[in-house]
Amino acid sequence: MTDKKAQNQKSYEQALQTLTQVAANYTTPKNIKKSLTDLIASLKGDSESMSVRAANAISQLDDITQDPNLPSYVRVTLWQAVSTLENIRE
């Protein structure tokens, strides 16, 4: 059980790191940076379990990646974060 918890924590930290890098990138549009900053804050919150926060983040990232002004390389990076978040299960 602790192995699964450690794996979830590792996936969580990888996803947060990826999202933080995209939000800090100067080529990322301002509206996307704002959305990602809010998303990162909700991921770091403790109001729900990690898997619920991950599921909510996946849903929000799906909406963000639909933005037509989003550069394709940013979209691919966000999809990588989604893939990482999908590994979080309880």
N, C-alpha and C positions, 0 to 999 in steps of 0.2 A: 504494500500500500504506500509506503513512504517513497518507493521508487517511482510510482505514478505521480505522486505529489511533486517530487523533484523534477520529473520530466515536464510536468505542467508549469512549474516555476521557470524552468529553462526556456520553454516556448514563450511564456509570458514576457520574460525579459528580452528575448530576441525580437519579439514583435514591438515592444516598447522602444527598443533601440532603433529599429527600422523606421518607425513612425516619427521618432524624434529627429532622425537625420533628414527625413523628407521635409518636416516642418521647418527645420533650420536652413534648408537649402535655399539660396537666394533666387533660384530659377523657378521655385514653386510659386504659383499665383497666390496673392494675398487671401482670397476667399478660401482657398484650400488650406492654407496655413492656419487660418482661424478655425476651420472645421477640425483640423487635425489636433490643434491645441486643446480644443474642447473634448475631443475624443480621448486624448492622452489623459486629461484630468479625470474623465469618467472611468477609464481603465485603472487608474491609480486609486480610486475610491474604494472604500471598504463596505459600502452599503449592501452589496450583493456578493454572492460567491464568485470565484474567479471564472468559472465556466459561464455563468450568466453574463458577467461583464464582457467576456470574450464574444459571446453570441451577439450581444448588443453592438459591440464594436464591428463585428463582421457585417451586420446589417447597415450600419452607418458608412462603413467603407464601401459597400456596394453602391450606396447612393452617391458617394463622393466620386467613385470611378466612372460614373455615368456623365460627369461634367464634360461637355465637348471642348472646353478650353484647357483641359488638363493635358499636359504634354505626355506623349506615349510612354516615355521612360519612367515618368512618375507613376503612371497608371500600373505599369508592370511591377514596380517596386511595391506599390500598395497591394497588388495581388499576392506578392510574396508574403506580406504581412498577414493577409487573410489566410493564406495557406498555413502559416505558422499558428495563427489563432485557432484554426480548425483542429489542431492537434490537442487542444486543451479539453479534457473530458474529466468528469468526476466519477 
